[in-house]
Amino acid sequence: MGMAIFSLFPFLSVSLRGGNCPDYPLPRDVSRMKEIGRYKLTVDYRYLFAMDTVSGKRYEDMCRLEIGDFTRYYSLYALRCDSLMYEARMSSGDPNDGVNVTNWMGDKKRANYEDYYLDYPSKGSLTARINIVNTEYEYCEPLPIFEWKFLPDSVSTKVLGYECNAAETSFRGRHYRVWFTMEIPFSFGPWKFRGLPGLILKVEESTGMFSWEAEGISQESGPIYLYTPSFVRRTGRSQVDKLKRKEWDDPDGLAAQHGMTGGNMILELNLKSNTKKLRAMTAEDRERLRRPYVPPLELE
């Protein structure tokens, strides 16, 4: 079998992404976090999502919603990666020491570098910060309006001991059922969800690809932060969506687009003669390096 493979495929091509082009975005610099407000309540959600539409393999992230002067929703896993990188840099003094800040995750966790601020910088606006490769992107839009259908006959559900009512909505191409509690009278939830007469504690998307469920609530107060890198690329949501799609369609092209070394080159190994050659990446190479398609939350 080994000989047949070698005779059919005498060359092995390796993308030169290397350490400078990781599977995750480069961690943010936590020393550049700026306090922009205060929160009075936090909710931690376990966020489950399917990364591969073929296998249906599900990943998880732990995300936090901070409610106060305005709301912030972000990944706790991403924050941990950022903090580990900062600690490594402070201890070694070398920002490129090759520390692996994601090996604690295992194969089922993933940090989503997406922060959402509702009613910031002004009432009625939403600001999204998306970190792609090595660049912080920002888009702003009006707060989304959800048309909720209450489900008074649904089976009562308790989450974290709170009695919850059910409601449904469709938003940008997807349908959701949520459970909210009027015992906590804040009209927010994970991600962009809002507009119910109580805090949303659980969300299920109709295809089963996405779900959120609260795992902890705290009434301790604290600062709401915004990362302030030296450069933020301001754009629109549709442009960010195209870049996120490119993470799976053409990851090496996306790396090259962001100035990462090796993004346009292939190291070709000749398995017969045991020689190697560096060459430019072709369209066929890019197709072969595509990852499983990750469906976005917003289809429209």
Backbone bond lengths (Angstrom), bond angles and torsions (degrees), N, CA, C in turn:
res aa  C-N    CA-C-N  psi(-1)  N-CA   C-N-CA  omega(-1)  CA-C   N-CA-C  phi
1 M - - - 1.463 - - 1.526 110.54 -
2 G 1.368 116.30 -41.10 1.456 119.17 -178.77 1.512 111.74 -62.29
3 M 1.360 117.12 -40.28 1.464 119.82 -179.56 1.514 111.29 -65.86
4 A 1.338 117.20 -37.47 1.463 120.27 -179.80 1.520 110.72 -63.80
5 I 1.324 115.26 -40.65 1.459 118.95 179.90 1.518 110.20 -65.08
6 F 1.325 117.26 -43.50 1.453 119.58 -179.03 1.519 111.72 -65.88
7 S 1.310 118.37 -34.94 1.458 119.64 -178.94 1.523 111.21 -73.84
8 L 1.327 116.15 -31.53 1.469 119.30 178.80 1.525 111.47 -80.32
9 F 1.336 116.53 -33.90 1.456 121.04 -176.18 1.528 108.84 -129.34
10 P 1.324 116.50 79.22 1.465 119.27 -176.77 1.514 113.75 -72.68
11 F 1.339 118.01 -12.57 1.458 120.44 -178.14 1.525 109.97 -116.51
12 L 1.307 115.33 144.58 1.456 121.67 173.14 1.522 107.31 -121.10
13 S 1.333 116.53 122.90 1.465 120.90 -178.30 1.522 109.90 -104.51
14 V 1.319 115.45 133.93 1.455 121.38 -178.68 1.516 109.04 -124.26
15 S 1.325 116.24 125.20 1.455 120.39 177.06 1.521 110.23 -70.48
16 L 1.323 116.05 138.09 1.465 120.34 -178.34 1.519 110.93 -92.79
17 R 1.334 116.82 54.40 1.452 119.06 177.81 1.521 109.98 -74.17
18 G 1.326 115.84 -45.69 1.458 120.49 173.77 1.510 113.35 62.94
19 G 1.336 115.32 -169.18 1.454 121.40 -176.19 1.506 113.36 -67.79
20 N 1.334 117.86 -20.65 1.452 119.93 -178.14 1.510 113.13 -84.85
21 C 1.316 117.65 0.47 1.458 119.65 178.33 1.526 109.05 -136.56
22 P 1.326 117.76 77.61 1.454 121.31 -173.57 1.515 111.83 -76.15
23 D 1.348 115.43 168.92 1.445 120.28 175.85 1.514 111.34 -70.96
24 Y 1.299 117.49 -19.71 1.457 122.29 177.89 1.527 108.38 -107.15
25 P 1.330 118.59 158.12 1.464 118.87 171.89 1.522 110.57 -60.47
26 L 1.310 116.37 152.80 1.454 119.56 175.23 1.524 108.99 -62.78
27 P 1.336 118.35 135.50 1.464 120.44 -178.84 1.518 112.19 -57.43
28 R 1.320 114.95 149.08 1.457 120.52 175.77 1.527 109.80 -79.11
29 D 1.308 115.53 162.40 1.453 122.33 -179.71 1.530 108.34 -90.63
30 V 1.340 117.01 107.47 1.463 119.56 -176.32 1.528 112.28 -66.78
31 S 1.328 117.40 -17.29 1.464 118.65 177.13 1.523 111.46 -71.42
32 R 1.353 116.14 -11.90 1.471 120.30 179.06 1.527 112.21 -99.48
33 M 1.343 117.54 17.52 1.459 119.88 176.14 1.530 109.56 -80.76
34 K 1.328 115.90 132.95 1.457 121.55 -178.07 1.523 109.36 -119.62
35 E 1.321 116.74 133.21 1.468 120.73 177.75 1.528 108.99 -74.34
36 I 1.339 115.78 125.69 1.468 120.04 -178.72 1.526 112.16 -122.88
37 G 1.322 117.34 -0.93 1.458 120.50 179.62 1.512 110.13 -178.65
38 R 1.333 116.64 -172.76 1.452 122.36 -179.83 1.521 109.69 -131.75
39 Y 1.319 116.09 143.46 1.458 120.27 174.61 1.529 109.50 -108.84
40 K 1.332 115.05 157.79 1.466 120.78 178.21 1.524 112.11 -123.04
41 L 1.327 117.04 -5.94 1.466 121.15 177.56 1.520 108.62 -153.74
42 T 1.340 116.78 139.70 1.462 121.17 175.72 1.522 109.69 -126.89
43 V 1.338 115.36 148.11 1.455 122.33 176.08 1.524 107.38 -130.54
44 D 1.327 116.53 128.62 1.465 121.68 177.01 1.523 109.11 -102.36
45 Y 1.335 115.89 127.92 1.459 122.94 -177.77 1.521 110.41 -116.64
46 R 1.329 116.20 138.37 1.464 120.61 167.04 1.523 107.22 -87.03
47 Y 1.309 115.38 117.12 1.467 122.46 -176.93 1.520 108.26 -104.25
48 L 1.331 117.39 118.97 1.465 122.93 178.44 1.515 109.09 -109.86
49 F 1.332 116.35 137.89 1.456 119.48 -178.57 1.519 109.14 -152.27
50 A 1.324 115.81 149.45 1.465 121.96 -179.54 1.522 109.00 -88.83
51 M 1.327 116.08 127.61 1.459 121.30 -179.80 1.525 112.04 -93.47
52 D 1.301 117.35 -22.14 1.460 121.29 -173.81 1.524 108.26 -131.05
53 T 1.316 116.57 113.68 1.462 120.22 -177.74 1.517 111.91 -71.87
54 V 1.336 118.27 -13.70 1.464 121.24 178.29 1.527 110.24 -83.84
55 S 1.324 116.55 -54.01 1.464 120.28 -177.76 1.519 112.54 -85.30
56 G 1.339 116.80 -22.31 1.454 120.05 -176.41 1.514 113.21 72.51
57 K 1.338 117.57 15.67 1.458 121.38 179.88 1.520 110.23 -60.98
58 R 1.336 115.99 130.49 1.453 121.07 -176.42 1.523 111.33 -105.61
59 Y 1.307 114.07 140.65 1.451 121.95 176.92 1.521 108.60 -114.82
60 E 1.331 115.24 167.99 1.459 119.02 178.71 1.513 110.78 -133.59
61 D 1.314 113.91 152.27 1.459 122.96 171.57 1.530 106.07 -137.43
62 M 1.308 116.89 148.96 1.459 121.17 171.30 1.512 107.50 -103.00
63 C 1.317 115.30 123.33 1.457 120.49 -174.99 1.523 110.37 -121.82
64 R 1.305 115.37 153.26 1.461 120.76 -177.64 1.529 110.52 -123.23
65 L 1.321 114.86 137.26 1.457 122.85 172.52 1.518 107.68 -108.99
66 E 1.324 116.69 123.04 1.460 122.31 176.19 1.520 108.82 -108.44
67 I 1.337 116.86 127.41 1.460 122.72 -176.17 1.521 108.55 -118.33
68 G 1.330 115.69 124.15 1.461 119.71 179.55 1.509 110.99 -168.98
69 D 1.345 116.11 -119.89 1.465 120.11 177.20 1.524 110.00 -57.49
70 F 1.315 116.48 -32.53 1.469 126.33 171.00 1.516 104.82 -155.68
71 T 1.300 119.69 -170.70 1.463 119.86 -178.88 1.525 110.22 -118.62
72 R 1.346 113.95 147.11 1.455 121.55 174.14 1.521 107.95 -129.14
73 Y 1.336 117.01 135.58 1.460 123.41 176.49 1.519 107.62 -125.79
74 Y 1.355 117.03 128.00 1.460 120.01 -175.09 1.519 109.81 -157.34
75 S 1.333 116.06 171.69 1.458 123.45 -177.22 1.526 111.02 -90.13
76 L 1.331 116.25 125.06 1.454 120.60 173.56 1.525 111.49 -71.73
77 Y 1.334 117.08 -30.53 1.456 120.00 176.19 1.525 110.81 -65.28
78 A 1.341 116.53 -40.84 1.465 119.68 177.39 1.522 110.56 -63.46
79 L 1.331 116.09 -41.01 1.467 119.31 178.65 1.524 110.80 -61.86
80 R 1.322 117.23 -38.82 1.467 119.17 178.78 1.524 110.89 -65.42
81 C 1.341 117.38 -41.94 1.470 120.13 176.47 1.527 110.65 -59.56
82 D 1.331 116.74 -44.20 1.460 120.94 178.75 1.525 110.92 -59.40
83 S 1.338 115.86 -44.70 1.460 120.47 -177.24 1.522 111.51 -67.11
84 L 1.342 117.16 -39.97 1.464 120.36 178.29 1.521 111.23 -63.30
85 M 1.333 116.78 -40.95 1.454 119.83 178.75 1.527 110.65 -65.02
86 Y 1.328 116.75 -41.34 1.463 120.26 179.85 1.530 110.44 -63.29
87 E 1.343 116.34 -44.43 1.471 120.12 179.17 1.525 110.75 -61.67
88 A 1.338 117.27 -40.33 1.463 120.60 179.69 1.523 110.77 -65.22
89 R 1.307 116.75 -40.97 1.457 120.22 -179.40 1.520 111.06 -67.18
90 M 1.334 116.58 -38.91 1.456 119.94 -179.53 1.528 111.26 -68.29
91 S 1.331 116.80 -34.53 1.462 119.72 -177.64 1.522 112.73 -79.68
92 S 1.343 116.24 -32.46 1.474 118.83 -176.62 1.514 112.97 -101.17
93 G 1.330 116.51 -24.90 1.460 119.89 -176.77 1.504 113.71 77.37
94 D 1.350 117.49 2.93 1.464 122.01 -178.16 1.509 108.92 -117.08
95 P 1.358 119.15 112.37 1.459 121.36 -179.29 1.516 113.64 -69.78
96 N 1.351 117.35 -10.05 1.462 121.05 -178.82 1.529 111.45 -121.20
97 D 1.341 116.45 41.01 1.457 118.67 -175.18 1.514 113.37 -83.31
98 G 1.339 118.01 5.01 1.454 121.45 173.01 1.507 115.13 75.89
99 V 1.330 118.71 19.31 1.455 120.90 179.77 1.526 109.94 -64.60
100 N 1.320 115.72 137.78 1.470 121.60 178.02 1.523 107.55 -92.88
101 V 1.319 117.59 109.77 1.460 121.33 -176.53 1.525 112.20 -95.47
102 T 1.336 117.05 3.31 1.464 119.71 -177.45 1.519 113.48 -117.01
103 N 1.348 118.05 -1.08 1.459 118.21 -174.68 1.522 113.33 -68.47
104 W 1.317 119.13 -16.87 1.468 122.39 177.69 1.529 111.72 -73.66
105 M 1.320 117.82 -13.86 1.454 121.12 -174.04 1.527 113.53 -75.35
106 G 1.315 117.97 -29.41 1.450 119.17 -172.01 1.520 110.28 74.40
107 D 1.335 116.35 -160.16 1.463 118.94 -174.30 1.515 113.62 -100.01
108 K 1.331 118.70 6.12 1.458 120.40 -177.28 1.522 113.56 -119.25
109 K 1.313 116.71 -0.08 1.463 119.93 -178.00 1.525 110.00 -111.99
110 R 1.314 115.50 150.16 1.466 120.82 176.62 1.518 109.27 -152.20
111 A 1.322 116.08 135.96 1.453 121.71 178.69 1.519 109.76 -91.00
112 N 1.310 116.99 121.04 1.464 121.71 176.51 1.528 109.00 -93.47
113 Y 1.311 115.91 113.87 1.464 120.27 -178.40 1.528 109.64 -85.25
114 E 1.321 114.70 67.68 1.460 121.80 -179.68 1.522 108.66 -136.35
115 D 1.322 117.31 118.76 1.458 123.40 177.70 1.525 108.56 -114.10
116 Y 1.336 115.38 135.71 1.458 120.61 179.98 1.521 109.55 -124.44
117 Y 1.336 115.08 130.06 1.463 122.39 179.14 1.522 108.10 -117.79
118 L 1.327 116.66 118.32 1.464 121.74 178.97 1.519 109.37 -101.20
119 D 1.331 115.53 134.82 1.472 123.59 -174.31 1.523 111.42 67.16
120 Y 1.324 116.15 30.74 1.454 121.45 175.77 1.528 109.06 -138.96
121 P 1.332 119.70 135.49 1.467 127.66 7.96 1.527 114.07 -82.35
122 S 1.332 117.95 -3.71 1.455 120.30 179.27 1.518 109.14 -139.93
123 K 1.296 116.65 160.68 1.456 122.50 179.70 1.526 109.54 -59.49
124 G 1.333 116.02 133.16 1.457 120.26 177.90 1.514 114.75 89.32
125 S 1.344 117.94 3.01 1.464 120.47 -179.48 1.524 110.21 -117.25
126 L 1.326 115.09 155.65 1.463 122.59 175.59 1.519 107.85 -122.63
127 T 1.325 116.44 131.75 1.455 122.55 175.72 1.519 108.84 -116.27
128 A 1.328 116.49 126.18 1.462 121.92 178.22 1.516 108.92 -112.79
129 R 1.331 116.30 133.61 1.459 122.50 174.24 1.528 107.55 -115.97
130 I 1.322 117.77 119.12 1.462 123.84 -177.51 1.521 108.45 -121.73
131 N 1.330 117.14 121.14 1.454 120.81 179.03 1.527 109.18 -94.80
132 I 1.332 117.39 116.39 1.464 123.02 -178.87 1.519 108.55 -120.82
133 V 1.334 116.12 120.98 1.468 124.90 -177.61 1.528 109.71 58.54
134 N 1.333 117.57 -89.86 1.462 120.71 -178.42 1.521 112.24 -134.72
135 T 1.326 116.86 17.81 1.458 121.47 -173.48 1.526 111.15 -128.34
136 E 1.321 115.41 135.12 1.461 121.69 176.90 1.537 108.14 -90.47
137 Y 1.331 115.75 115.56 1.458 121.89 177.21 1.527 109.68 -101.01
138 E 1.304 115.51 147.26 1.463 120.15 178.90 1.519 109.64 -135.93
139 Y 1.321 115.85 133.74 1.464 119.64 169.08 1.519 109.14 -132.86
140 C 1.316 115.46 151.05 1.457 122.14 179.01 1.523 108.91 -123.78
141 E 1.318 115.34 146.05 1.456 121.25 177.63 1.517 107.90 -153.50
142 P 1.354 117.48 162.50 1.469 119.27 174.45 1.522 110.00 -62.83
143 L 1.322 117.31 151.09 1.452 120.33 175.99 1.528 109.78 -55.54
144 P 1.330 118.11 130.77 1.468 119.66 -179.65 1.526 111.12 -66.27
145 I 1.321 114.92 148.01 1.464 121.49 177.36 1.521 107.95 -106.37
146 F 1.319 116.86 121.10 1.462 122.45 179.31 1.531 109.24 -100.60
147 E 1.310 116.09 131.20 1.456 121.09 174.50 1.527 107.95 -95.75
148 W 1.317 115.99 105.46 1.453 121.88 -173.61 1.525 112.12 -93.36
149 K 1.324 115.99 139.56 1.457 123.05 171.79 1.525 107.33 -113.10
150 F 1.334 116.15 115.72 1.451 120.04 -178.51 1.527 110.04 -77.24
151 L 1.327 116.19 145.27 1.463 122.37 -177.86 1.531 108.83 -117.67
152 P 1.333 117.23 77.39 1.474 120.35 -174.79 1.519 113.72 -65.80
153 D 1.336 117.84 -23.31 1.465 120.52 -177.99 1.525 113.13 -92.36
154 S 1.323 117.66 3.53 1.462 119.49 -178.60 1.527 109.93 -73.35
155 V 1.338 114.92 157.84 1.459 120.38 179.99 1.524 109.33 -67.40
156 S 1.318 116.03 131.16 1.456 120.82 179.78 1.528 110.43 -61.37
157 T 1.333 115.93 137.35 1.463 121.68 -177.90 1.519 109.25 -125.90
158 K 1.323 116.37 140.53 1.450 120.85 174.01 1.520 109.47 -110.10
159 V 1.329 115.87 134.22 1.457 122.56 174.80 1.521 106.96 -127.57
160 L 1.326 116.18 123.14 1.462 122.40 -176.77 1.534 111.23 55.83
161 G 1.314 116.01 28.72 1.459 120.45 178.73 1.512 114.78 86.36
162 Y 1.334 117.05 -3.09 1.463 120.70 179.85 1.522 110.27 -92.96
163 E 1.335 116.21 134.27 1.454 121.48 176.19 1.531 108.75 -70.55
164 C 1.331 116.24 128.98 1.459 120.44 -174.90 1.521 111.77 -121.64
165 N 1.319 115.61 143.83 1.454 123.66 171.30 1.519 108.49 -102.51
166 A 1.338 116.35 158.10 1.463 120.95 -177.27 1.517 111.36 -107.14
167 A 1.326 114.86 151.19 1.460 122.08 174.97 1.523 107.98 -151.22
168 E 1.328 115.68 160.74 1.465 121.16 179.35 1.517 110.05 -129.75
169 T 1.328 114.91 154.33 1.455 120.76 176.10 1.521 109.77 -157.59
170 S 1.307 116.09 157.95 1.466 122.62 170.46 1.517 107.64 -114.43
171 F 1.329 115.91 138.83 1.458 120.21 -176.70 1.517 109.71 -148.29
172 R 1.324 115.26 115.67 1.463 122.82 174.88 1.525 113.25 48.55
173 G 1.332 114.18 49.90 1.450 120.10 171.71 1.512 116.04 93.17
174 R 1.333 118.06 -0.99 1.461 120.35 178.61 1.526 110.68 -128.45
175 H 1.342 114.95 154.58 1.457 120.81 -179.23 1.525 109.12 -114.43
176 Y 1.342 116.35 137.04 1.452 121.75 -174.88 1.528 111.40 -130.45
177 R 1.321 115.01 145.43 1.460 122.08 165.86 1.519 107.06 -114.81
178 V 1.338 116.18 132.39 1.457 120.91 -177.95 1.521 109.86 -126.90
179 W 1.333 114.12 158.32 1.455 121.14 174.51 1.524 107.27 -123.64
180 F 1.338 116.30 127.42 1.460 121.53 -176.33 1.522 109.60 -129.38
181 T 1.321 115.86 153.51 1.457 120.83 -179.82 1.521 110.72 -117.23
182 M 1.311 116.06 128.84 1.459 120.59 176.81 1.521 111.11 -82.84
183 E 1.332 116.68 -0.11 1.463 119.83 173.73 1.527 111.27 -72.60
184 I 1.333 116.57 -19.60 1.468 121.50 175.37 1.527 106.48 -122.23
185 P 1.329 118.02 96.70 1.476 121.67 -167.98 1.530 114.23 -80.30
186 F 1.323 116.25 56.19 1.461 121.11 172.36 1.525 107.73 -115.10
187 S 1.316 117.19 129.06 1.472 120.76 -173.30 1.522 111.62 -90.14
188 F 1.333 116.44 50.74 1.453 121.40 -179.51 1.514 110.20 -129.79
189 G 1.319 115.18 173.42 1.447 122.57 176.97 1.505 109.00 -161.93
190 P 1.335 118.23 -169.69 1.467 120.34 179.35 1.522 111.26 -67.36
191 W 1.314 114.95 160.10 1.462 122.41 176.21 1.518 110.69 56.06
192 K 1.337 118.49 -123.48 1.461 122.02 -177.83 1.524 113.09 -102.25
193 F 1.328 117.71 2.40 1.463 119.99 -174.65 1.526 111.16 -66.59
194 R 1.319 115.81 140.06 1.458 121.49 -177.97 1.529 109.03 -167.32
195 G 1.340 115.66 171.51 1.458 120.71 168.02 1.513 116.63 97.18
196 L 1.340 118.78 9.63 1.462 121.64 176.56 1.530 109.49 -103.57
197 P 1.331 117.62 158.94 1.481 120.10 -177.85 1.520 113.38 -79.85
198 G 1.298 117.01 40.57 1.453 122.06 179.64 1.512 110.29 173.49
199 L 1.323 116.13 165.70 1.463 122.25 -176.25 1.524 110.89 -71.92
200 I 1.333 116.56 131.16 1.466 121.86 177.15 1.525 108.59 -79.91
201 L 1.340 115.88 124.12 1.458 121.01 -177.63 1.528 113.16 -110.06
202 K 1.335 117.36 -15.73 1.461 119.85 -177.61 1.517 109.05 -150.45
203 V 1.335 116.01 139.80 1.473 121.95 179.43 1.521 108.01 -139.11
204 E 1.334 116.56 136.23 1.461 121.91 173.07 1.522 109.21 -130.73
205 E 1.327 115.71 128.98 1.466 121.88 176.95 1.528 108.39 -87.26
206 S 1.336 117.76 144.45 1.463 122.06 -166.76 1.524 114.18 -63.87
207 T 1.333 119.25 -28.26 1.469 120.32 179.71 1.526 112.37 -83.54
208 G 1.334 117.18 -8.89 1.457 120.89 -178.13 1.509 114.85 84.25
209 M 1.337 117.88 5.38 1.465 120.42 -177.78 1.519 112.96 -81.49
210 F 1.328 117.95 -23.33 1.454 120.99 -175.04 1.529 109.89 -135.74
211 S 1.324 115.77 141.17 1.458 119.87 173.54 1.524 109.65 -158.39
212 W 1.319 115.52 153.00 1.457 123.40 175.09 1.527 108.47 -132.00
213 E 1.317 117.12 142.86 1.458 120.31 172.28 1.522 109.17 -147.40
214 A 1.334 115.16 130.80 1.462 120.50 -178.45 1.515 110.24 -67.17
215 E 1.348 115.25 137.21 1.459 120.81 178.29 1.518 112.48 -121.92
216 G 1.328 117.14 -4.24 1.457 119.63 178.57 1.512 111.10 -170.46
217 I 1.326 116.22 143.30 1.464 122.81 177.89 1.517 107.83 -131.97
218 S 1.334 116.82 135.49 1.456 121.78 178.62 1.523 109.89 -131.92
219 Q 1.327 116.20 139.52 1.459 120.82 176.90 1.524 111.76 -101.99
220 E 1.319 116.70 13.40 1.460 119.57 174.20 1.523 109.92 -72.08
221 S 1.321 116.62 145.20 1.467 121.04 179.79 1.516 110.25 -94.38
222 G 1.334 115.46 161.66 1.458 119.93 179.84 1.513 111.06 -176.67
223 P 1.338 117.34 -178.79 1.465 121.51 -176.69 1.526 112.63 -83.29
224 I 1.312 115.52 144.12 1.468 122.32 169.61 1.527 106.86 -97.44
225 Y 1.341 116.03 128.42 1.459 120.51 -174.23 1.531 111.80 -109.66
226 L 1.332 113.74 155.55 1.454 123.46 169.86 1.517 107.43 -132.61
227 Y 1.342 116.82 131.08 1.465 119.59 175.45 1.527 109.11 -70.91
228 T 1.324 116.27 136.82 1.468 121.29 -178.90 1.525 109.56 -124.12
229 P 1.340 117.61 70.64 1.468 119.47 176.87 1.517 110.05 -67.49
230 S 1.312 115.36 168.26 1.470 119.66 -178.17 1.515 111.79 -66.20
231 F 1.350 116.84 -21.75 1.466 119.44 -178.80 1.519 109.27 -142.80
232 V 1.325 116.33 130.94 1.462 123.16 174.15 1.524 107.65 -126.08
233 R 1.328 117.05 126.57 1.462 121.09 179.68 1.528 108.85 -90.78
234 R 1.306 116.61 111.72 1.457 121.57 -178.90 1.527 110.00 -90.30
235 T 1.311 115.99 129.62 1.459 121.10 -173.77 1.519 109.10 -151.17
236 G 1.328 117.75 -162.14 1.451 122.38 178.91 1.517 111.78 -109.74
237 R 1.326 116.25 164.69 1.467 119.96 -178.54 1.519 111.74 -61.40
238 S 1.326 118.19 -39.66 1.458 120.31 -178.57 1.519 111.59 -64.77
239 Q 1.328 117.65 -35.60 1.461 120.55 178.47 1.532 110.72 -68.69
240 V 1.330 116.65 -39.39 1.461 119.89 176.80 1.521 110.38 -64.56
241 D 1.331 117.19 -40.50 1.465 120.84 179.20 1.529 111.11 -61.02
242 K 1.330 117.61 -38.17 1.463 120.88 178.44 1.526 110.95 -64.58
243 L 1.325 116.83 -40.24 1.460 120.44 179.09 1.523 110.48 -67.21
244 K 1.325 117.04 -39.84 1.462 120.51 179.56 1.531 110.35 -65.39
245 R 1.328 116.96 -36.58 1.463 120.11 176.22 1.532 110.84 -65.14
246 K 1.318 115.58 -35.10 1.459 119.96 -179.06 1.525 111.69 -68.41
247 E 1.341 118.03 -21.55 1.456 120.59 176.09 1.520 111.04 -57.82
248 W 1.331 116.68 -27.76 1.462 121.08 -176.96 1.531 111.21 -105.96
249 D 1.317 117.99 -34.69 1.456 121.10 179.57 1.532 112.11 -73.52
250 D 1.326 116.18 -40.67 1.467 120.28 -173.17 1.526 109.40 -150.76
251 P 1.353 119.04 69.75 1.462 120.68 -175.84 1.526 113.71 -61.47
252 D 1.331 117.30 -36.57 1.461 118.65 -179.60 1.522 111.66 -73.49
253 G 1.334 116.71 -34.71 1.455 119.31 174.94 1.520 111.38 -65.13
254 L 1.333 116.36 -37.31 1.459 120.56 177.16 1.524 110.35 -65.02
255 A 1.346 116.13 -39.82 1.460 119.87 177.54 1.526 110.96 -61.86
256 A 1.332 116.29 -45.58 1.465 119.93 179.71 1.525 111.14 -64.02
257 Q 1.338 116.18 -37.23 1.466 121.11 178.56 1.526 111.14 -60.33
258 H 1.347 115.96 -28.04 1.461 120.59 -179.11 1.526 112.08 -101.97
259 G 1.342 116.55 17.22 1.458 120.73 172.25 1.504 115.53 78.18
260 M 1.358 116.93 17.74 1.453 119.51 179.78 1.520 110.15 -82.20
261 T 1.318 117.11 139.58 1.460 121.57 -176.53 1.510 110.65 -68.27
262 G 1.323 115.09 142.09 1.454 120.93 174.69 1.502 114.80 86.34
263 G 1.313 117.82 -3.87 1.450 119.60 -174.39 1.510 114.91 -65.70
264 N 1.346 118.73 -20.01 1.462 121.22 -178.75 1.521 113.02 -112.21
265 M 1.332 118.01 10.44 1.452 120.65 -173.98 1.527 111.74 -121.16
266 I 1.331 114.47 151.40 1.458 123.06 177.45 1.534 108.17 -126.54
267 L 1.332 115.86 134.76 1.456 120.53 172.24 1.520 107.05 -96.49
268 E 1.335 116.80 112.96 1.455 122.50 -176.38 1.529 109.02 -99.79
269 L 1.347 115.62 120.71 1.461 121.70 -179.93 1.520 109.43 -103.32
270 N 1.329 118.00 124.38 1.456 122.64 175.83 1.526 107.78 -88.05
271 L 1.324 115.95 110.34 1.458 120.82 -174.67 1.521 112.98 -73.70
272 K 1.311 117.79 -17.97 1.474 120.43 178.77 1.521 111.35 -82.55
273 S 1.330 115.65 -47.98 1.464 119.34 -176.52 1.519 112.92 -95.55
274 N 1.339 117.31 -3.84 1.461 123.09 -179.84 1.524 111.23 57.22
275 T 1.349 114.87 42.60 1.459 120.81 176.57 1.519 108.96 -118.01
276 K 1.325 116.18 166.00 1.457 120.52 179.83 1.517 110.35 -136.58
277 K 1.331 114.61 153.64 1.463 120.78 -177.89 1.524 108.99 -146.64
278 L 1.314 116.03 137.03 1.457 122.06 177.10 1.520 108.79 -94.80
279 R 1.313 116.22 127.63 1.468 119.59 -179.69 1.522 110.40 -142.22
280 A 1.325 114.66 165.96 1.461 120.51 178.59 1.526 110.38 -71.04
281 M 1.319 116.01 146.90 1.457 121.51 179.53 1.521 110.41 -73.85
282 T 1.333 116.26 139.00 1.464 121.67 178.97 1.522 110.19 -103.15
283 A 1.337 115.16 172.68 1.463 120.09 176.79 1.528 110.63 -62.62
284 E 1.336 117.26 -35.35 1.472 121.12 177.96 1.527 110.88 -65.18
285 D 1.343 116.36 -38.71 1.466 119.62 177.45 1.528 110.27 -62.14
286 R 1.314 116.18 -44.46 1.465 120.01 -178.06 1.530 110.69 -63.20
287 E 1.318 116.79 -39.04 1.456 120.47 178.93 1.527 110.44 -63.75
288 R 1.320 116.56 -40.86 1.461 120.63 -179.33 1.526 111.93 -66.78
289 L 1.333 116.84 -30.51 1.458 121.19 -176.35 1.525 113.09 -88.28
290 R 1.322 117.54 0.65 1.457 120.06 178.58 1.521 110.45 -60.82
291 R 1.309 116.70 145.55 1.457 122.56 178.39 1.525 109.36 -98.09
292 P 1.334 116.41 168.49 1.464 118.20 175.10 1.525 110.79 -58.28
293 Y 1.291 116.02 139.97 1.461 120.89 -176.52 1.511 110.76 -66.60
294 V 1.307 115.72 132.48 1.456 121.73 177.10 1.521 108.24 -105.57
295 P 1.315 118.75 114.90 1.461 120.07 -178.79 1.526 110.97 -70.06
296 P 1.311 117.41 135.69 1.466 119.83 179.71 1.524 111.50 -78.95
297 L 1.318 115.62 159.12 1.464 119.62 175.35 1.519 110.42 -67.32
298 E 1.310 116.84 -39.13 1.465 120.76 -177.67 1.529 109.28 -103.74
299 L 1.313 116.45 115.43 1.472 121.83 -178.29 1.516 112.00 -93.34
300 E 1.311 117.48 -7.72 1.467 120.85 -177.85 1.516 109.84 -125.56
